[in-house]
Amino acid sequence: MNVLVFGPPGSGKSTHSRTIVERYGLAYISSGDLIRQEIARGTELGRELKRYLEGGELIPDTVVNTLVISRLRKHRRNFILDGYPRTAEQVLTLENYLYDHGLTIDIAMEIFITKEESIERISGRMVCPKCGAVYHVRYRPPRVPGRCDVCGSPLVRREDDRPEIVAERYDVYMRNMEPIIKFYRKQGVYVRIDGHGGIKEVWERMRPLLDYVNSREASSRVFR
């Protein structure tokens, strides 16, 4: 099956996407990961992407489309897209690609949380600048306050995790995704999942639906 997963900041979409990948054997394609990988490679494109991010600018749709579609060409089917599409132009590019290759999106799943929950989850994060371990003051506190369990380094809070910035990111998400959600709702594949609660609790809301879609797609392939 081919899956879209999206949600506001702090919704846990990337965590759940990886669970879906493990359970159903899908190829995981994250626009954020692709951008970070390109920057890490130090390519000309990576340097351009870094300039956009450091300048606080949005990365052009044409660049994001190129990265994602290039990865899709390697997998063709049975994939999950995390964080893409996010604009009308990205939807158009994706749908054109799928149409040209005889593919469809089987389920577009939004993991939804309120703005208040988003702010609490994101602004409570602490990260280790040395080893990259992530903690949370409420959900995953370190054993020693302010110190990484792994390497003992002092934990820090990212500048863009401040409550006011998280609130703005949430509002931007809601504005940008409204027309995209309408599109996939008209396609009959959009589903909103309540993202409040623990990881296992949210997963149990998602799993039966994904099992159904997966079994439906498997059955349809048998009779093609």
N, C-alpha and C positions, 0 to 999 in steps of 0.2 A: 504494500500500500504506500501511497504518497501522502505525507502529512505536513501541515503547517502548524507551528506552535508559536504563539505570541502572547504577550501580556505586559502590564505596566512594570516599571522598575520594582524589583523585589518580589515579583510574583513566583519566582522559582522555575521559570520556563526552561532555563538551560539545564538545571538539575533534573527535571522531569524528562526533558528531551533525551538525556543520556540513558535514563531508565528505559525509555521507549526503544532506543537503539539496541540496548542489551536484550530486551525481551523479544523484539520482533526482527532483529537482524537487519535493520535499516542503515543506510549510509547517512551519517550525520553531517549536515552542511550548515555552518553558522557564519553569517556575514561578518560578525565581530571577530571570530577566530581567523577568518580569511584575511581580514584587514591587518590584524596583529601579526600574522605569519608573514605577510608581505613586508611589513615594516621591519620585522626581525631579520629578514633576508638581506635587507639593505639595498634592494633593487631601486632603480630609478622611480618606479611606481611607488615603492615603499617609502621613499624619501618624500614624494609628493603627498602621500597619505598622511605622513607624520606632520607635514607643514599644515595641512588642513586641521588636524586634531589639535596641534599646539596653538593654532590661531583661533580655536573655538568655532571653526566653520564646519558646515555640513559637507560631507563628502558627496560630490556630484553623483546623481543617479547613474549616469553612464559608466562611471568607474565601478560602483557597487554591482551593477548589472553584469559587467564584464567578468568580475571575480566569481560571482555566483553561477552564471551560466557556464563558464569554463569548467567549474567543478561538476555541474550537473551533466555535462557531456561525458564525463568519465563514469557516471553511475547509471544514467538513463532512467531507471525506475527503482522503486523501493527505497525512498529517501525521506528524510525529515528535514525541513527547513526551519531554522531557528533565527528569528529576528529579520526575516525577509519574506515577503515584500513589506516595505514601510511607507511607500508613496504610490500615488496613482500610476506614475511612469514605471515604477518597478513592477506593479501588478500587470501592466500591459506587456512589458517585456517577458515576464514569466509566462503569462497566458499564451503569448505568441509562440514561445519556445515549446510549451506543452502541446499546443495544437499541431505544430509542425512535426512533432514526434509521436503523435497519437497517444498522448498521455493526459491524465487529469489529476486534480487534487481530490483525494478521497475524503479527507476531513481537515477542516481548518479550526483548530482548537485554541480558544482564548482562555488563559488561566487568569481570572479576574480577581483583583483585590481593590479595596477602597484606597483613597489617597492617604487617609490616616494610617492604615496598615503599611502602605508603601513607605511612608516617611519613617515609621517606627523600625521597620526591617532594615532599611538602607542606612539611616543615620546611626543605628546602633552597631554598625559593622566596625571591626578593627582588623587591620592586616599587619602581617610581619613583613617589613621592608627587606629582610634578608632572605627568608625561605619562601615567602608568599602564602603562608598559612593564613586562613581567614577565621575570625571569631565574631561573636556577637554578644553584647552585654546581657541580653536576655536569653537567647536561644542556644548559644554555645560559648559561654564565658571561659576564659583561660583558667587553669588551675591556680596560677599566681596572678592576681590582678595586674594588668598592664604588661605582662610578660608572655612571650610565645612559649607554648608547651614543647615545641619541637627543638628550638635552638636557644631559647632564653632571651632573645632580643626584645627591646622595647617595642610595643605595638603602636601603630599610628592610625589615624583616621584620615581618609582621603578627603581632599578639598571638595570634590564634587559629591561627597556624601553628606554635606551639610543639609539640614532640614529644608531651608529655603530653596536650595538648588534641586533637591529631590522633588519638592512640590512643583517646581517649574517643569522638570523632566516629565512628571506625571501628566501635567496639563498638555504638554506638547504631544505626548503619546495619545491622549484621548482625542485631540484635534486631528492628528494625522491618521489615526486608525479608523475614525468614524466612517468615512466613505469606503474604506477597504472592507470593513466588517459588513457594510450594507451589500457590497458586491458578492461576498462569499455567502451571505445569507440568501441572496437571490439564487445563487448556484445550488442551494440546498445542502451545503456541506459545513456551514458554520455552527459551532457549538460553544457555549460559554460554560466553563467549569468554575465552581466556587473555589478560589485559591486560598481561603482562610483556613487556618489549622495547621497541623503538623504535616511533614512531607508524606508520611505513610497514609494519613487521613485523606489528603488531596489525591494521592495516587489511586486509592481505592474508589474514588469518584471517576477517575479517568479510565481505569483498567477495563471495566466491563464494556464500555463503549468502543475502546480500541480493539478489544478481543472480537467484538461483533463485526466491526469494519474489516478487520484482518481476515476473519473467517469468510465473510461475504466476498472479499476480493479473491481469496484462494479458491472458493467455489466457482466464481465466474471464470477464472482462468482454466479450470478443468473442462468447462463446457464450450470454450472458444474454439 
